[in-house]
Amino acid sequence: MCKVAVVILNYNGRDHLLHFLPTLIAHSPDAEVIVADNCSTDDSLAVLQQFPSVRTILLDQNYGYAGGYNEALKQVNADYYLLVNSDVEVSPNWIAPLTHYLDENKDYAAVQPKILDFNQKDYFEYAGAAGGFIDLLGYPYCRGRVFNTLEQDTGQYDSNADIFWASGACFMIRSEVFKQAGGFDADFFAHMEEIDLCWRVKSLGLKIAFVPNSVIYHVGGGTLNKTSPRKTYLNFRNGISLLIKNLPIPMLLVALPVRLILDWMAAFLFWKNESFSHFAAVFKAHAGAMRAFPSQIKLTIRSGTRLKNQKKAILPVAYYVLRKRNYEAINNTK
């Protein structure tokens, strides 16, 4: 068994592999680097032959992000899984701060590095920034990113911090905790599966941290572009499933109707500003989540109280009505 396995899930990402894998290998000398291929149809496998030090796991179909990692990690034997998107540039000494934090803090299950924008490196990147949180209705946001507003990195988050969720773009988790929590929910396919996993981890009484001494740069949008109605569908469906699976029942009965109404309002804005296909995707997402309701309501050990690091704000109200556009302003919402 190795201590750290860096595992990249790849689907038709040959250009990302060529661009980012050499740097990742160079800066990960003490880890096993693994690429799990999610049944790519491009020449990713030919590209991987250029990197003999990289172990390749071949999956027999495209299981999505969630299912793909579940299948791949069954074949990985390590103390820590370090999951990394294929469109990530790592920096020197990016692994050591993460492993040191978990080595020294046994009550922490997972850690996330600072995630900056590859194309604008002094700004935080959408998928994770400086650590994730959720509001009372399950809307996710980050230190450094609220909805589509990204903060410049001026060192304002350069301290270790407890967070609610670690970004699927890059995070390290104890392998035994990943298994104990049941891994990712493969039904999510992609988007918010890491939030669901982290919620279950926290329901086990464990913690998750942001560690800024580890820095990576993320391109983002490598699987589904933000203009894709499929992405809209997955985000809204999984956002509802997140609540159904994890909220205590009394809280769910209050939060779910409010969340549905706010999502419907967002759908009409999509129709106005994007297209009818995005509008329709929201309602299809709700229909999909409701179909899964009977099975999902039984799945998760639920916390009897509001979980630590879940914020009191209602994010759409704070952002669009009160005009609070960064983490500190949201965090101070009463």
N, C-alpha and C positions, 0 to 999 in steps of 0.2 A: 504493500500500500504506500502511495506517495502522500505527501502532506497536502499539496495543492494541485488540483487539476483545473487548468484553464480550458473551458469548454465553449467552443463557438458553434452555434447552430447555423448552418448555411443552407439557403435555398436560392439557387440561380444568382449567386453573389460572386461570380468569378472575378469581376473587376475589383470588388472590395477585398477579396483575398489577395490579389496581386498587389494592391496598394498598401494594405494595412498589416498583413500577416508577417512580413519580414521584420517590421519594427516590434511587433508583439513578441516574436520569437527572441529577438535580441534583448528585450527588456524583461524576459521571463526565464532566466537561466536555471532556476531551481525548481521550476514547475513542469509538470507534464502538460504539453499543449495538444489539445484534441479538437478536431473539426468533425462534427456530426453532420452528415449531409442528408437533408430532408428530401431525398429523391429528386435532385436537381435535374433539369432538362437542358441546361447549358453545359459548357465544358469545364465546370468546376472541378471535377475529378481529375481531369488532365492537368489543371493548374496545380492541384494539391500534390501531384507527383514531383513538382519542383521543390517540395519541402519535405525531404525524407525524415526529418526529426519530428514531424507532426504525425500523430496517430489519427487515422481516419476511421470513423464509424459510419457505415452505410445503412440508412434506414430504407425500408421497402416501399414507403409511400410518404407523401407530404402530410405529416401529422399536425402541422401548424406549430407555432412557437411552443405552446403549452405541452401538447402531446409529444412533440419532437424531443424536447428536453427530457420529458419523463422516460421515453424509450431509450434515449442515448445514455442517460445517467444510470440506467440499470447495468450498463457495461463499464462503468467507471468506478474505480476503487481508490478513494482518497479521503483524507480527513475533512478537507474543505473543497467545496465546489465553487469555482469562480466563473460565473456565467457572463459571457461578453458577446455583444452583437458584432457582426462581421464588419460593420461600418464604424469601428472605433479605433482611434489612434491612441495608444497608451504612451505614457511618459516614463522616463527612467525611475526606478525604485517605486513602481506603482503597486506592487504586491505586498512588500514588507509592512507598510503601515496597517494594511487590512488584517494580515495574519497576526501581527503583534497585538492588535486590539482584541481579537478573538482569543488569542492565547492568554491575555492578561485579564479578560473579563468573561468569566464562565457563564454568567447569566445573560449574555448577549448571543443571539443565534445568527445574526446576519449583519453585514456592514456594507455601506455604499461609499464609493469615492466621490470627489467633486467632479461633476459632469459639465464640461464647457462645450461651446459650439465650435465644431471643427472649422466652420467657414468664417467665424467671427470670434476669435479665441479669447477675447476679454469679456465675453458675455456667457451667461449660463445657457445651457441647452434645454429644450422643452422636456425631454424625457428623463426627468429626475433631478436636474439642477443640483441643489445642495440638500436633497432629502425630501421625501414626500410626506404629505398629511392628507386627511380628508375632513370635510365639514360634517355637520349633523345629518346631512342628506346623502352622504357618500360621494360628493363631488371631490375629486382629487386635485391637489395643487402642491406646490413645492416652495421651499425657501429658494428664492431666485426666479420663480415662475408662477404666475397666476393667470389661468386661462392662456391667452396668447401673448401676454405681456412678459417679456424677459428682462431681467435686471443685468446691468453690467457688474462684473465681478471686481469689486474694489477691496476685497478682503473682509467684507461685512459678515461673512459666514465662515471665517477661518478658525473655527473651534469645533471640537468634537461635540456632537449633539444627539440626543435621542430623537428618533423620527418614527413615524407610523408605518411607512413602507419604503422599501429600497427599490430602485429602478431596475427593471428588467434589461435595460441597456447594459448595465454592468453592476453586479453585486456578488458578494461572497457569502456563502451560507454553510454552516456545519452540515456535513452529509447526513449524520444521524438525525438531525432536526428536520431536514428536507424529507426524509423517509417517514419520520414520526408524524409529521403534519400531513402526509399523504401526497406530497409533491404538488405540481400544478394541477388545476382542474382542466382536463383536456377538453371539456365542453366549451371552455372560453375560446379555444383555438388561438386567438391572439388578442392583445390589449386588455389590460387590467388584471391579467392572471397573476402578476406579481403582487398586486395589492391584495387580492384574495388570499394568496399564500401567506403574506405577511400578517394579515388579519388573523388567520388561523394560528400562526406562530405566536402572536401576542396573546391569543386566547389560551395558549399553553403556559402562560406566565413568563415568557421570555421577552427579551428586548432586542431592538434594532437600532443601529447607530449610523451616523454620517461621520466619515473620517476624511477631513480635507487635505491631509498630507499626501493622499493618493489622488492623482489628477489624471483624467482621461478627456478625450475630445471626440464628440459624437456627431456624425453627419445627420442621422435621423431620416425617417421616411423611407428606409431601404426596402421595406416589405410592401407597405401600402401608402401611397401618397395621401396627404391630408385632404385632397380634393376628391378622393374616391368615395362613392356612396357605400361601398363595402366597409370602409373604415368607420364611417358614420354609424352603420348598422352595428358593428361589433362594439364600438364604444358605448352606445346607448343600451344595447342588449346586456352587455356585461356589467354596465353600471347598475342596472336594476337587479341582475342576478347577484351582484356583490351584496346588496342589502338583504335580499331574500335569504341568502345563505348564512349571513353573519350577524345581523342585528338581533338582539333580544326581541322576542315576539311583541311585547308591549310597545317598544320603540318602533318596530317595523310597521305596526298598524297605524302609527302617526306619520312616520317618515315617508312611506311608500306612496300614499295618495298625493302628498305635496310634491314629491319628486316627479311623479307622472305628469302633474299639471305643468311644472316648470319645463319638463322635457317637451311637452306639446307646444308651449310658447316658443321654445327654441326651434321646433320644427317649422313653425310659420316664418321665423326669421331666416331659416335655411332656404325656404321657398322664395322669399323676397330677395335674399342676397346671393344664393348659390344656384339651386335648381330644384325642380319638383322631385327629382330622384333622391335628393338628400332629405326632403320633407317626408317622402314615402318611406325612406330607410328608418326614420325614427319610429314610425308606427309599426313597421315590420319588426323592428327590434323589440318593442314592447310586446307584440304578439308572441315572439319567440321566447321572451323571458317568462311570460305568463304560461305558456305551454309547459315549460320546464319547472314551474312553481311547485307542483306536488312532490317531485323528486328532490329538488334543491332545498326545500324547507326542512328536510330531514337530515341534511348532510353534516352540518358543522356543530362542534361544541361551542355553545354560545356564551359569551361573557354576561354575567348577571348585572353588571354595571357598565356605565359608559367607559370605554377603554381609554387609558392614558394616551395622550398625544392626538386624540380625536378632538378637533377644534369646535368651539361653540358657535362660530359664525355660520350663517347660511351664505355660501359663496356667491351665488348669482346676485343676491341682494346687496352684499357688501361691495361687489365689483361693479355692477351696472347701475345700482341706485345710489349707493353711498360713495361711489367713485374711488374705492380703495383698491389700488392697483399693484401693491407689492405685499410680500409676506408679513413684514412688520406691521403694516396698517391692518391687514386682515387679522393678524394675531391679537391685535389690541381691540378688536371689535367686541363689544359687550353683548 
